């Protein structure tokens, strides 16, 4: 499988609704590495590494879980970072 890294930004009502904990659970299901965190502008940023299809499926599952909360999702490919050995929530 092709390993890739992506930065995903979720906008909408994505803070204060359990978003990061759900994203963590879903990312772990796909065995992705990286992090998820709230940003000061009210968005949530996720840095995910793993097979490209798994990242895309993870994002889709998060959007389904938070249908009505996610207003927009932006995905961009970024360089992989070997420091990520697991997936975690940062604050």
C-alpha positions as CSV (number, residue, x, y, z in Angstrom):
1,X,0.0,0.0,0.0
2,X,1.1,3.5,-0.8
3,X,1.9,5.5,2.4
4,X,0.9,9.1,2.3
5,X,0.3,12.0,4.7
6,X,-2.6,14.5,4.6
7,X,-3.7,17.6,6.5
8,X,-7.5,17.7,6.8
9,X,-9.3,20.8,8.1
10,X,-12.9,20.4,9.2
11,X,-15.0,23.5,9.6
12,X,-18.5,23.9,11.0
13,X,-19.7,23.1,14.5
14,X,-16.7,20.8,15.1
15,X,-15.6,21.9,18.6
16,X,-17.3,20.9,21.8
17,X,-19.2,18.0,20.3
18,X,-16.8,15.1,20.9
19,X,-15.2,15.4,17.4
20,X,-11.6,14.8,18.3
21,X,-12.4,11.7,20.4
22,X,-14.5,10.2,17.6
23,X,-11.8,11.1,15.1
24,X,-9.2,9.3,17.3
25,X,-11.4,6.2,17.5
26,X,-12.0,6.1,13.7
27,X,-8.3,6.8,12.9
28,X,-7.3,4.0,15.1
29,X,-9.7,1.7,13.3
30,X,-7.7,2.4,10.1
31,X,-4.4,2.2,12.0
32,X,-3.4,5.7,10.9
33,X,-0.7,7.7,12.6
34,X,-0.8,11.5,13.3
35,X,-2.9,13.8,15.4
36,X,-6.1,15.7,15.7
37,X,-6.5,19.1,17.4
38,X,-8.7,22.1,17.8
39,X,-7.5,25.3,16.3
40,X,-8.1,28.8,17.7
41,X,-10.3,29.7,14.7
42,X,-12.9,27.1,15.6
43,X,-11.8,24.5,13.1
44,X,-10.3,21.0,13.8
45,X,-7.1,20.0,12.1
46,X,-6.2,16.4,11.5
47,X,-2.7,15.2,10.3
48,X,-3.1,11.6,9.1
49,X,-0.5,9.2,7.7
50,X,-1.1,5.8,6.2
51,X,-2.4,4.3,3.0
52,X,-4.2,7.1,1.0
53,X,-7.4,5.1,0.6
54,X,-7.5,4.5,4.4
55,X,-7.1,8.2,5.1
56,X,-9.9,9.0,2.6
57,X,-12.2,6.3,4.2
58,X,-11.4,7.7,7.7
59,X,-12.3,11.2,6.6
60,X,-15.6,9.9,5.0
61,X,-16.4,8.0,8.2
62,X,-15.8,11.1,10.3
63,X,-18.0,13.2,8.0
64,X,-20.8,10.6,8.3
65,X,-20.5,10.5,12.1
66,X,-20.8,14.3,12.2
67,X,-23.3,14.9,9.4
68,X,-24.9,18.2,10.1
69,X,-21.9,19.4,12.1
70,X,-19.2,19.5,9.4
71,X,-19.7,22.4,7.1
72,X,-16.6,21.8,4.9
73,X,-13.6,19.5,4.7
74,X,-10.3,20.5,3.1
75,X,-7.7,17.9,2.3
76,X,-4.1,18.5,1.2
77,X,-1.2,16.2,0.8
78,X,1.8,17.0,3.0
79,X,5.2,15.4,3.5
80,X,5.2,12.4,5.8
81,X,6.7,12.9,9.3
82,X,8.3,9.8,10.9
83,X,7.8,11.3,14.4
84,X,4.2,10.0,14.4
85,X,4.1,6.4,15.7
86,X,0.5,6.4,16.7
87,X,-2.6,8.6,16.5
88,X,-3.3,11.1,19.3
89,X,-5.3,14.1,20.4
90,X,-3.3,17.2,21.1
91,X,-4.6,20.4,22.7
